[in-house]
């Protein structure tokens, strides 16, 4: 009887071991499935973030490159205005400068 009981105990142990292996295997499969799912979600988030940053970059790039023409025109206008102011100031001061030069040239120091 002991051998029957011993063999029944061994059989129970083998059955329990197989069940434990199945539980561990199922847990591994669930874990691997969760890891794959988390990896896919992370990849999607990275792709969304990358596309968002690229869109912002393109928008910033288009704003700055589009405004370079307007910036160039604005600078040309400002430069022309400054040139005109300098010419006007020079023409206003020119008679005084000529008079001063003539005075110094024609004055004889003894």
Biopython code that builds the backbone (N, CA, C, O; Angstrom):
import numpy as np
from Bio.PDB.StructureBuilder import StructureBuilder

atoms = [
    (1, "UNK", "N", (0.790, -1.185, 0.000)),
    (1, "UNK", "CA", (0.000, 0.000, 0.000)),
    (1, "UNK", "C", (0.842, 1.264, 0.000)),
    (1, "UNK", "O", (0.484, 2.277, -0.601)),
    (2, "UNK", "N", (1.956, 1.176, 0.681)),
    (2, "UNK", "CA", (2.833, 2.332, 0.704)),
    (2, "UNK", "C", (3.337, 2.675, -0.688)),
    (2, "UNK", "O", (3.512, 3.846, -1.025)),
    (3, "UNK", "N", (3.567, 1.649, -1.489)),
    (3, "UNK", "CA", (4.041, 1.919, -2.837)),
    (3, "UNK", "C", (2.950, 2.584, -3.674)),
    (3, "UNK", "O", (3.230, 3.429, -4.525)),
    (4, "UNK", "N", (1.695, 2.186, -3.418)),
    (4, "UNK", "CA", (0.590, 2.817, -4.134)),
    (4, "UNK", "C", (0.444, 4.271, -3.699)),
    (4, "UNK", "O", (0.232, 5.175, -4.507)),
    (5, "UNK", "N", (0.567, 4.452, -2.393)),
    (5, "UNK", "CA", (0.449, 5.788, -1.863)),
    (5, "UNK", "C", (1.620, 6.642, -2.328)),
    (5, "UNK", "O", (1.438, 7.812, -2.664)),
    (6, "UNK", "N", (2.816, 6.069, -2.352)),
    (6, "UNK", "CA", (4.007, 6.771, -2.800)),
    (6, "UNK", "C", (3.910, 7.130, -4.272)),
    (6, "UNK", "O", (4.286, 8.224, -4.692)),
    (7, "UNK", "N", (3.387, 6.165, -5.058)),
    (7, "UNK", "CA", (3.250, 6.427, -6.476)),
    (7, "UNK", "C", (2.163, 7.461, -6.738)),
    (7, "UNK", "O", (2.301, 8.280, -7.647)),
    (8, "UNK", "N", (1.107, 7.438, -5.973)),
    (8, "UNK", "CA", (0.044, 8.432, -6.090)),
    (8, "UNK", "C", (0.569, 9.806, -5.698)),
    (8, "UNK", "O", (0.189, 10.808, -6.304)),
    (9, "UNK", "N", (1.426, 9.867, -4.704)),
    (9, "UNK", "CA", (2.021, 11.125, -4.267)),
    (9, "UNK", "C", (2.956, 11.685, -5.333)),
    (9, "UNK", "O", (2.993, 12.888, -5.593)),
    (10, "UNK", "N", (3.718, 10.761, -5.947)),
    (10, "UNK", "CA", (4.628, 11.174, -7.015)),
    (10, "UNK", "C", (3.821, 11.712, -8.192)),
    (10, "UNK", "O", (4.165, 12.727, -8.797)),
    (11, "UNK", "N", (2.726, 10.994, -8.500)),
    (11, "UNK", "CA", (1.875, 11.427, -9.598)),
    (11, "UNK", "C", (1.281, 12.803, -9.303)),
    (11, "UNK", "O", (1.186, 13.643, -10.198)),
    (12, "UNK", "N", (0.885, 13.033, -8.067)),
    (12, "UNK", "CA", (0.339, 14.332, -7.677)),
    (12, "UNK", "C", (1.401, 15.424, -7.805)),
    (12, "UNK", "O", (1.128, 16.538, -8.253)),
    (13, "UNK", "N", (2.621, 15.068, -7.399)),
    (13, "UNK", "CA", (3.715, 16.027, -7.511)),
    (13, "UNK", "C", (4.002, 16.370, -8.970)),
    (13, "UNK", "O", (4.225, 17.534, -9.304)),
    (14, "UNK", "N", (3.997, 15.359, -9.839)),
    (14, "UNK", "CA", (4.227, 15.600, -11.266)),
    (14, "UNK", "C", (3.117, 16.466, -11.859)),
    (14, "UNK", "O", (3.374, 17.374, -12.650)),
    (15, "UNK", "N", (1.888, 16.171, -11.465)),
    (15, "UNK", "CA", (0.749, 16.947, -11.947)),
    (15, "UNK", "C", (0.870, 18.396, -11.457)),
    (15, "UNK", "O", (0.645, 19.334, -12.221)),
    (16, "UNK", "N", (1.224, 18.569, -10.192)),
    (16, "UNK", "CA", (1.379, 19.911, -9.630)),
    (16, "UNK", "C", (2.515, 20.649, -10.335)),
    (16, "UNK", "O", (2.408, 21.848, -10.594)),
    (17, "UNK", "N", (3.602, 19.942, -10.647)),
    (17, "UNK", "CA", (4.725, 20.567, -11.346)),
    (17, "UNK", "C", (4.304, 21.011, -12.748)),
    (17, "UNK", "O", (4.661, 22.103, -13.189)),
    (18, "UNK", "N", (3.550, 20.168, -13.440)),
    (18, "UNK", "CA", (3.077, 20.537, -14.773)),
    (18, "UNK", "C", (2.148, 21.747, -14.716)),
    (18, "UNK", "O", (2.223, 22.643, -15.556)),
    (19, "UNK", "N", (1.274, 21.758, -13.715)),
    (19, "UNK", "CA", (0.371, 22.905, -13.558)),
    (19, "UNK", "C", (1.169, 24.181, -13.266)),
    (19, "UNK", "O", (0.855, 25.249, -13.790)),
    (20, "UNK", "N", (2.193, 24.061, -12.434)),
    (20, "UNK", "CA", (3.038, 25.209, -12.104)),
    (20, "UNK", "C", (3.763, 25.695, -13.357)),
    (20, "UNK", "O", (3.880, 26.898, -13.587)),
    (21, "UNK", "N", (4.247, 24.756, -14.162)),
    (21, "UNK", "CA", (4.916, 25.142, -15.406)),
    (21, "UNK", "C", (3.950, 25.859, -16.344)),
    (21, "UNK", "O", (4.317, 26.833, -17.002)),
    (22, "UNK", "N", (2.716, 25.370, -16.397)),
    (22, "UNK", "CA", (1.714, 26.019, -17.237)),
    (22, "UNK", "C", (1.408, 27.433, -16.728)),
    (22, "UNK", "O", (1.266, 28.364, -17.521)),
    (23, "UNK", "N", (1.307, 27.589, -15.413)),
    (23, "UNK", "CA", (1.033, 28.905, -14.827)),
    (23, "UNK", "C", (2.189, 29.854, -15.116)),
    (23, "UNK", "O", (1.971, 31.004, -15.496)),
    (24, "UNK", "N", (3.425, 29.373, -14.935)),
    (24, "UNK", "CA", (4.603, 30.196, -15.201)),
    (24, "UNK", "C", (4.665, 30.555, -16.683)),
    (24, "UNK", "O", (4.956, 31.698, -17.034)),
    (25, "UNK", "N", (4.393, 29.591, -17.545)),
    (25, "UNK", "CA", (4.409, 29.839, -18.987)),
    (25, "UNK", "C", (3.335, 30.859, -19.370)),
    (25, "UNK", "O", (3.591, 31.752, -20.177)),
    (26, "UNK", "N", (2.152, 30.735, -18.806)),
    (26, "UNK", "CA", (1.080, 31.684, -19.090)),
    (26, "UNK", "C", (1.469, 33.080, -18.599)),
    (26, "UNK", "O", (1.213, 34.076, -19.277)),
    (27, "UNK", "N", (2.088, 33.147, -17.421)),
    (27, "UNK", "CA", (2.520, 34.447, -16.892)),
    (27, "UNK", "C", (3.595, 35.054, -17.797)),
    (27, "UNK", "O", (3.588, 36.261, -18.042)),
    (28, "UNK", "N", (4.509, 34.232, -18.290)),
    (28, "UNK", "CA", (5.527, 34.726, -19.219)),
    (28, "UNK", "C", (4.882, 35.263, -20.498)),
    (28, "UNK", "O", (5.250, 36.326, -20.997)),
    (29, "UNK", "N", (3.928, 34.519, -21.006)),
    (29, "UNK", "CA", (3.245, 34.969, -22.218)),
    (29, "UNK", "C", (2.523, 36.287, -21.998)),
    (29, "UNK", "O", (2.573, 37.172, -22.852)),
    (30, "UNK", "N", (1.851, 36.427, -20.860)),
    (30, "UNK", "CA", (1.152, 37.674, -20.541)),
    (30, "UNK", "C", (2.170, 38.810, -20.424)),
    (30, "UNK", "O", (1.950, 39.912, -20.927)),
    (31, "UNK", "N", (3.287, 38.520, -19.751)),
    (31, "UNK", "CA", (4.331, 39.530, -19.584)),
    (31, "UNK", "C", (4.884, 39.958, -20.942)),
    (31, "UNK", "O", (5.036, 41.153, -21.197)),
    (32, "UNK", "N", (5.182, 39.008, -21.804)),
    (32, "UNK", "CA", (5.722, 39.325, -23.130)),
    (32, "UNK", "C", (4.705, 40.123, -23.944)),
    (32, "UNK", "O", (5.072, 41.058, -24.656)),
    (33, "UNK", "N", (3.433, 39.755, -23.840)),
    (33, "UNK", "CA", (2.385, 40.479, -24.545)),
    (33, "UNK", "C", (2.313, 41.925, -24.048)),
    (33, "UNK", "O", (2.195, 42.856, -24.844)),
    (34, "UNK", "N", (2.384, 42.102, -22.734)),
    (34, "UNK", "CA", (2.350, 43.457, -22.168)),
    (34, "UNK", "C", (3.573, 44.259, -22.605)),
    (34, "UNK", "O", (3.464, 45.442, -22.926)),
    (35, "UNK", "N", (4.737, 43.610, -22.616)),
    (35, "UNK", "CA", (5.952, 44.310, -23.049)),
    (35, "UNK", "C", (5.856, 44.734, -24.511)),
    (35, "UNK", "O", (6.221, 45.859, -24.854)),
    (36, "UNK", "N", (5.371, 43.849, -25.371)),
    (36, "UNK", "CA", (5.199, 44.203, -26.785)),
    (36, "UNK", "C", (4.222, 45.366, -26.939)),
    (36, "UNK", "O", (4.456, 46.295, -27.711)),
    (37, "UNK", "N", (3.132, 45.296, -26.195)),
    (37, "UNK", "CA", (2.121, 46.339, -26.258)),
    (37, "UNK", "C", (2.702, 47.669, -25.769)),
    (37, "UNK", "O", (2.471, 48.712, -26.381)),
    (38, "UNK", "N", (3.450, 47.630, -24.677)),
    (38, "UNK", "CA", (4.063, 48.856, -24.159)),
    (38, "UNK", "C", (5.074, 49.414, -25.152)),
    (38, "UNK", "O", (5.168, 50.628, -25.333)),
    (39, "UNK", "N", (5.832, 48.524, -25.798)),
    (39, "UNK", "CA", (6.805, 48.972, -26.792)),
    (39, "UNK", "C", (6.103, 49.632, -27.973)),
    (39, "UNK", "O", (6.546, 50.679, -28.446)),
    (40, "UNK", "N", (5.015, 49.035, -28.455)),
    (40, "UNK", "CA", (4.266, 49.609, -29.571)),
    (40, "UNK", "C", (3.676, 50.970, -29.192)),
    (40, "UNK", "O", (3.705, 51.906, -29.991)),
    (41, "UNK", "N", (3.143, 51.076, -27.972)),
    (41, "UNK", "CA", (2.591, 52.353, -27.521)),
    (41, "UNK", "C", (3.686, 53.416, -27.430)),
    (41, "UNK", "O", (3.483, 54.566, -27.818)),
    (42, "UNK", "N", (4.846, 53.015, -26.913)),
    (42, "UNK", "CA", (5.965, 53.963, -26.800)),
    (42, "UNK", "C", (6.421, 54.414, -28.184)),
    (42, "UNK", "O", (6.706, 55.594, -28.391)),
    (43, "UNK", "N", (6.492, 53.483, -29.127)),
    (43, "UNK", "CA", (6.886, 53.837, -30.497)),
    (43, "UNK", "C", (5.879, 54.798, -31.122)),
    (43, "UNK", "O", (6.261, 55.732, -31.826)),
    (44, "UNK", "N", (4.582, 54.565, -30.860)),
    (44, "UNK", "CA", (3.557, 55.466, -31.389)),
    (44, "UNK", "C", (3.690, 56.859, -30.770)),
    (44, "UNK", "O", (3.560, 57.864, -31.469)),
    (45, "UNK", "N", (3.950, 56.918, -29.462)),
    (45, "UNK", "CA", (4.122, 58.210, -28.803)),
    (45, "UNK", "C", (5.337, 58.940, -29.355)),
    (45, "UNK", "O", (5.293, 60.150, -29.578)),
    (46, "UNK", "N", (6.416, 58.210, -29.572)),
    (46, "UNK", "CA", (7.629, 58.824, -30.123)),
    (46, "UNK", "C", (7.350, 59.350, -31.528)),
    (46, "UNK", "O", (7.768, 60.455, -31.875)),
    (47, "UNK", "N", (6.653, 58.569, -32.327)),
    (47, "UNK", "CA", (6.329, 58.998, -33.688)),
    (47, "UNK", "C", (5.435, 60.234, -33.668)),
    (47, "UNK", "O", (5.647, 61.162, -34.449)),
    (48, "UNK", "N", (4.436, 60.256, -32.781)),
    (48, "UNK", "CA", (3.553, 61.429, -32.671)),
    (48, "UNK", "C", (4.333, 62.655, -32.226)),
    (48, "UNK", "O", (4.150, 63.745, -32.767)),
    (49, "UNK", "N", (5.204, 62.476, -31.238)),
    (49, "UNK", "CA", (6.000, 63.595, -30.731)),
    (49, "UNK", "C", (6.943, 64.109, -31.813)),
    (49, "UNK", "O", (7.105, 65.316, -31.991)),
    (50, "UNK", "N", (7.565, 63.172, -32.535)),
    (50, "UNK", "CA", (8.483, 63.564, -33.609)),
    (50, "UNK", "C", (7.736, 64.347, -34.690)),
    (50, "UNK", "O", (8.219, 65.380, -35.155)),
    (51, "UNK", "N", (6.572, 63.863, -35.087)),
    (51, "UNK", "CA", (5.817, 64.566, -36.126)),
    (51, "UNK", "C", (5.363, 65.944, -35.628)),
    (51, "UNK", "O", (5.317, 66.900, -36.402)),
    (52, "UNK", "N", (5.027, 66.042, -34.338)),
    (52, "UNK", "CA", (4.642, 67.332, -33.760)),
    (52, "UNK", "C", (5.825, 68.301, -33.807)),
    (52, "UNK", "O", (5.663, 69.458, -34.196)),
    (53, "UNK", "N", (7.004, 67.836, -33.415)),
    (53, "UNK", "CA", (8.192, 68.697, -33.448)),
    (53, "UNK", "C", (8.561, 69.082, -34.876)),
    (53, "UNK", "O", (8.953, 70.221, -35.129)),
    (54, "UNK", "N", (8.441, 68.148, -35.803)),
    (54, "UNK", "CA", (8.743, 68.456, -37.198)),
    (54, "UNK", "C", (7.769, 69.506, -37.739)),
    (54, "UNK", "O", (8.165, 70.404, -38.483)),
    (55, "UNK", "N", (6.504, 69.388, -37.364)),
    (55, "UNK", "CA", (5.512, 70.370, -37.813)),
    (55, "UNK", "C", (5.832, 71.750, -37.250)),
    (55, "UNK", "O", (5.744, 72.752, -37.960)),
    (56, "UNK", "N", (6.206, 71.799, -35.967)),
    (56, "UNK", "CA", (6.587, 73.084, -35.362)),
    (56, "UNK", "C", (7.816, 73.655, -36.061)),
    (56, "UNK", "O", (7.879, 74.853, -36.335)),
    (57, "UNK", "N", (8.782, 72.802, -36.345)),
    (57, "UNK", "CA", (10.017, 73.249, -37.005)),
    (57, "UNK", "C", (9.708, 73.802, -38.394)),
    (57, "UNK", "O", (10.209, 74.861, -38.772)),
    (58, "UNK", "N", (8.884, 73.081, -39.151)),
    (58, "UNK", "CA", (8.535, 73.533, -40.494)),
    (58, "UNK", "C", (7.776, 74.866, -40.436)),
    (58, "UNK", "O", (7.986, 75.745, -41.272)),
    (59, "UNK", "N", (6.890, 75.005, -39.436)),
    (59, "UNK", "CA", (6.136, 76.242, -39.310)),
    (59, "UNK", "C", (7.086, 77.397, -38.965)),
    (59, "UNK", "O", (6.986, 78.483, -39.535)),
    (60, "UNK", "N", (7.994, 77.153, -38.038)),
    (60, "UNK", "CA", (8.969, 78.190, -37.670)),
    (60, "UNK", "C", (9.852, 78.527, -38.853)),
    (60, "UNK", "O", (10.151, 79.696, -39.098)),
    (61, "UNK", "N", (10.267, 77.517, -39.580)),
    (61, "UNK", "CA", (11.118, 77.721, -40.746)),
    (61, "UNK", "C", (10.395, 78.534, -41.810)),
    (61, "UNK", "O", (10.975, 79.441, -42.408)),
    (62, "UNK", "N", (9.130, 78.211, -42.045)),
    (62, "UNK", "CA", (8.375, 78.952, -43.059)),
    (62, "UNK", "C", (8.131, 80.388, -42.618)),
    (62, "UNK", "O", (8.127, 81.300, -43.445)),
    (63, "UNK", "N", (7.928, 80.595, -41.310)),
    (63, "UNK", "CA", (7.728, 81.960, -40.815)),
    (63, "UNK", "C", (8.994, 82.792, -40.989)),
    (63, "UNK", "O", (8.932, 83.946, -41.413)),
    (64, "UNK", "N", (10.133, 82.207, -40.665)),
    (64, "UNK", "CA", (11.379, 82.975, -40.750)),
    (64, "UNK", "C", (11.824, 83.162, -42.186)),
    (64, "UNK", "O", (12.310, 84.234, -42.545)),
    (65, "UNK", "N", (11.670, 82.141, -43.016)),
    (65, "UNK", "CA", (12.103, 82.295, -44.406)),
    (65, "UNK", "C", (11.126, 83.174, -45.175)),
    (65, "UNK", "O", (11.527, 83.910, -46.076)),
    (66, "UNK", "N", (9.864, 83.102, -44.829)),
    (66, "UNK", "CA", (8.867, 83.943, -45.496)),
    (66, "UNK", "C", (9.053, 85.402, -45.137)),
    (66, "UNK", "O", (8.780, 86.283, -45.952)),
    (67, "UNK", "N", (9.507, 85.662, -43.948)),
    (67, "UNK", "CA", (9.666, 87.038, -43.523)),
    (67, "UNK", "C", (11.021, 87.611, -43.936)),
    (67, "UNK", "O", (11.272, 88.800, -43.741)),
    (68, "UNK", "N", (11.885, 86.790, -44.497)),
    (68, "UNK", "CA", (13.189, 87.321, -44.906)),
    (68, "UNK", "C", (13.016, 88.330, -46.038)),
    (68, "UNK", "O", (13.754, 89.313, -46.111)),
    (69, "UNK", "N", (12.052, 88.094, -46.915)),
    (69, "UNK", "CA", (11.780, 89.055, -47.981)),
    (69, "UNK", "C", (11.277, 90.369, -47.398)),
    (69, "UNK", "O", (11.727, 91.447, -47.788)),
    (70, "UNK", "N", (10.351, 90.270, -46.472)),
    (70, "UNK", "CA", (9.827, 91.490, -45.858)),
    (70, "UNK", "C", (10.898, 92.180, -45.028)),
    (70, "UNK", "O", (10.956, 93.409, -44.986)),
    (71, "UNK", "N", (11.744, 91.401, -44.369)),
    (71, "UNK", "CA", (12.840, 91.985, -43.595)),
    (71, "UNK", "C", (13.812, 92.694, -44.522)),
    (71, "UNK", "O", (14.302, 93.779, -44.208)),
    (72, "UNK", "N", (14.089, 92.084, -45.657)),
    (72, "UNK", "CA", (14.997, 92.697, -46.624)),
    (72, "UNK", "C", (14.420, 94.018, -47.146)),
    (72, "UNK", "O", (15.138, 95.012, -47.251)),
    (73, "UNK", "N", (13.149, 94.025, -47.468)),
    (73, "UNK", "CA", (12.502, 95.248, -47.959)),
    (73, "UNK", "C", (12.509, 96.330, -46.889)),
    (73, "UNK", "O", (12.785, 97.495, -47.173)),
    (74, "UNK", "N", (12.202, 95.934, -45.655)),
    (74, "UNK", "CA", (12.189, 96.895, -44.557)),
    (74, "UNK", "C", (13.573, 97.501, -44.364)),
    (74, "UNK", "O", (13.700, 98.710, -44.167)),
    (75, "UNK", "N", (14.611, 96.671, -44.418)),
    (75, "UNK", "CA", (15.975, 97.177, -44.265)),
    (75, "UNK", "C", (16.369, 98.099, -45.414)),
    (75, "UNK", "O", (17.053, 99.101, -45.202)),
    (76, "UNK", "N", (15.941, 97.767, -46.618)),
    (76, "UNK", "CA", (16.232, 98.643, -47.755)),
    (76, "UNK", "C", (15.575, 100.010, -47.574)),
    (76, "UNK", "O", (16.193, 101.039, -47.846)),
    (77, "UNK", "N", (14.336, 100.020, -47.120)),
    (77, "UNK", "CA", (13.622, 101.282, -46.909)),
    (77, "UNK", "C", (14.307, 102.098, -45.821)),
    (77, "UNK", "O", (14.514, 103.302, -45.973)),
    (78, "UNK", "N", (14.658, 101.430, -44.714)),
    (78, "UNK", "CA", (15.325, 102.133, -43.618)),
    (78, "UNK", "C", (16.666, 102.700, -44.076)),
    (78, "UNK", "O", (17.015, 103.831, -43.736)),
    (79, "UNK", "N", (17.412, 101.920, -44.842)),
    (79, "UNK", "CA", (18.708, 102.383, -45.338)),
    (79, "UNK", "C", (18.540, 103.591, -46.245)),
    (79, "UNK", "O", (19.283, 104.566, -46.132)),
    (80, "UNK", "N", (17.577, 103.530, -47.134)),
    (80, "UNK", "CA", (17.329, 104.655, -48.046)),
    (80, "UNK", "C", (16.931, 105.910, -47.265)),
    (80, "UNK", "O", (17.368, 107.015, -47.587)),
    (81, "UNK", "N", (16.097, 105.727, -46.236)),
    (81, "UNK", "CA", (15.701, 106.874, -45.411)),
    (81, "UNK", "C", (16.914, 107.481, -44.711)),
    (81, "UNK", "O", (17.047, 108.703, -44.652)),
    (82, "UNK", "N", (17.795, 106.641, -44.185)),
    (82, "UNK", "CA", (18.998, 107.149, -43.506)),
    (82, "UNK", "C", (19.910, 107.884, -44.490)),
    (82, "UNK", "O", (20.485, 108.918, -44.151)),
    (83, "UNK", "N", (20.039, 107.359, -45.692)),
    (83, "UNK", "CA", (20.867, 108.017, -46.719)),
    (83, "UNK", "C", (20.294, 109.385, -47.038)),
    (83, "UNK", "O", (21.040, 110.358, -47.140)),
    (84, "UNK", "N", (18.981, 109.475, -47.198)),
    (84, "UNK", "CA", (18.343, 110.759, -47.510)),
    (84, "UNK", "C", (18.538, 111.758, -46.372)),
    (84, "UNK", "O", (18.789, 112.938, -46.620)),
    (85, "UNK", "N", (18.423, 111.283, -45.098)),
    (85, "UNK", "CA", (18.642, 112.184, -43.963)),
    (85, "UNK", "C", (20.079, 112.687, -43.929)),
    (85, "UNK", "O", (20.318, 113.861, -43.647)),
    (86, "UNK", "N", (21.040, 111.804, -44.217)),
    (86, "UNK", "CA", (22.449, 112.209, -44.228)),
    (86, "UNK", "C", (22.722, 113.210, -45.348)),
    (86, "UNK", "O", (23.453, 114.181, -45.150)),
    (87, "UNK", "N", (22.135, 112.978, -46.529)),
    (87, "UNK", "CA", (22.315, 113.919, -47.636)),
    (87, "UNK", "C", (21.730, 115.280, -47.282)),
    (87, "UNK", "O", (22.332, 116.311, -47.580)),
    (88, "UNK", "N", (20.565, 115.290, -46.652)),
    (88, "UNK", "CA", (19.925, 116.551, -46.271)),
    (88, "UNK", "C", (20.778, 117.291, -45.246)),
    (88, "UNK", "O", (20.989, 118.499, -45.349)),
    (89, "UNK", "N", (21.271, 116.536, -44.245)),
    (89, "UNK", "CA", (22.111, 117.164, -43.218)),
    (89, "UNK", "C", (23.395, 117.704, -43.845)),
    (89, "UNK", "O", (23.854, 118.785, -43.477)),
    (90, "UNK", "N", (23.972, 116.971, -44.775)),
    (90, "UNK", "CA", (25.200, 117.430, -45.443)),
    (90, "UNK", "C", (24.931, 118.678, -46.269)),
    (90, "UNK", "O", (25.746, 119.600, -46.271)),
    (91, "UNK", "N", (23.820, 118.724, -46.962)),
    (91, "UNK", "CA", (23.519, 119.904, -47.779)),
    (91, "UNK", "C", (23.236, 121.124, -46.910)),
    (91, "UNK", "O", (23.525, 122.247, -47.322)),
    (92, "UNK", "N", (22.679, 120.929, -45.722)),
    (92, "UNK", "CA", (22.422, 122.041, -44.811)),
    (92, "UNK", "C", (23.722, 122.587, -44.223)),
    (92, "UNK", "O", (23.836, 123.793, -44.006)),
    (93, "UNK", "N", (24.677, 121.743, -43.968)),
    (93, "UNK", "CA", (25.930, 122.138, -43.331)),
    (93, "UNK", "C", (26.970, 122.547, -44.373)),
    (93, "UNK", "O", (27.937, 123.235, -44.045)),
    (94, "UNK", "N", (26.784, 122.138, -45.596)),
    (94, "UNK", "CA", (27.768, 122.380, -46.649)),
    (94, "UNK", "C", (28.165, 123.855, -46.799)),
    (94, "UNK", "O", (29.363, 124.133, -46.853)),
    (95, "UNK", "N", (27.237, 124.813, -46.868)),
    (95, "UNK", "CA", (27.658, 126.226, -46.998)),
    (95, "UNK", "C", (28.527, 126.691, -45.828)),
    (95, "UNK", "O", (29.489, 127.428, -46.042)),
    (96, "UNK", "N", (28.214, 126.283, -44.608)),
    (96, "UNK", "CA", (29.010, 126.669, -43.443)),
    (96, "UNK", "C", (30.416, 126.092, -43.528)),
    (96, "UNK", "O", (31.388, 126.776, -43.210)),
    (97, "UNK", "N", (30.529, 124.838, -43.954)),
    (97, "UNK", "CA", (31.839, 124.187, -44.082)),
    (97, "UNK", "C", (32.665, 124.887, -45.154)),
    (97, "UNK", "O", (33.859, 125.120, -44.963)),
    (98, "UNK", "N", (32.040, 125.221, -46.275)),
    (98, "UNK", "CA", (32.756, 125.909, -47.364)),
    (98, "UNK", "C", (33.230, 127.289, -46.891)),
    (98, "UNK", "O", (34.353, 127.696, -47.190)),
    (99, "UNK", "N", (32.386, 127.999, -46.163)),
    (99, "UNK", "CA", (32.759, 129.325, -45.659)),
    (99, "UNK", "C", (33.925, 129.214, -44.692)),
    (99, "UNK", "O", (34.852, 130.023, -44.742)),
    (100, "UNK", "N", (33.889, 128.226, -43.818)),
    (100, "UNK", "CA", (34.965, 128.034, -42.855)),
    (100, "UNK", "C", (36.274, 127.684, -43.567)),
    (100, "UNK", "O", (37.331, 128.204, -43.211)),
    (101, "UNK", "N", (36.208, 126.816, -44.556)),
    (101, "UNK", "CA", (37.412, 126.448, -45.304)),
    (101, "UNK", "C", (37.974, 127.657, -46.055)),
    (101, "UNK", "O", (39.186, 127.873, -46.068)),
    (102, "UNK", "N", (37.109, 128.427, -46.667)),
    (102, "UNK", "CA", (37.554, 129.622, -47.399)),
    (102, "UNK", "C", (38.215, 130.620, -46.456)),
    (102, "UNK", "O", (39.208, 131.251, -46.816)),
    (103, "UNK", "N", (37.681, 130.764, -45.276)),
    (103, "UNK", "CA", (38.236, 131.693, -44.301)),
    (103, "UNK", "C", (39.640, 131.256, -43.903)),
    (103, "UNK", "O", (40.555, 132.076, -43.834)),
    (104, "UNK", "N", (39.808, 129.953, -43.640)),
    (104, "UNK", "CA", (41.116, 129.440, -43.221)),
    (104, "UNK", "C", (42.115, 129.496, -44.372)),
    (104, "UNK", "O", (43.300, 129.739, -44.143)),
    (105, "UNK", "N", (41.676, 129.284, -45.562)),
    (105, "UNK", "CA", (42.585, 129.309, -46.705)),
    (105, "UNK", "C", (43.022, 130.743, -47.023)),
    (105, "UNK", "O", (44.185, 130.995, -47.337)),
    (106, "UNK", "N", (42.103, 131.641, -46.939)),
    (106, "UNK", "CA", (42.432, 133.035, -47.339)),
    (106, "UNK", "C", (43.047, 133.863, -46.216)),
    (106, "UNK", "O", (43.545, 134.961, -46.467)),
    (107, "UNK", "N", (43.023, 133.378, -45.034)),
    (107, "UNK", "CA", (43.623, 134.119, -43.919)),
    (107, "UNK", "C", (45.113, 133.846, -43.893)),
    (107, "UNK", "O", (45.557, 132.700, -43.951)),
    (108, "UNK", "N", (45.877, 134.931, -43.805)),
    (108, "UNK", "CA", (47.325, 134.819, -43.784)),
    (108, "UNK", "C", (47.785, 135.082, -42.353)),
    (108, "UNK", "O", (47.437, 136.088, -41.735)),
    (109, "UNK", "N", (48.562, 134.163, -41.865)),
    (109, "UNK", "CA", (49.093, 134.319, -40.520)),
    (109, "UNK", "C", (50.480, 134.918, -40.625)),
    (109, "UNK", "O", (51.295, 134.464, -41.427)),
    (110, "UNK", "N", (50.752, 135.920, -39.834)),
    (110, "UNK", "CA", (52.051, 136.576, -39.881)),
    (110, "UNK", "C", (52.822, 136.385, -38.616)),
    (110, "UNK", "O", (53.943, 136.880, -38.496)),
]
sb = StructureBuilder()
sb.init_structure("model")
sb.init_model(0)
sb.init_chain("A")
sb.init_seg("    ")
for serial, (resi, resn, name, xyz) in enumerate(atoms, 1):
    if name == "N":
        sb.init_residue(resn, " ", resi, " ")
    sb.init_atom(name, np.array(xyz, "f"), 0.0, 1.0, " ", f" {name:<3s}", serial, name[0])
structure = sb.get_structure()
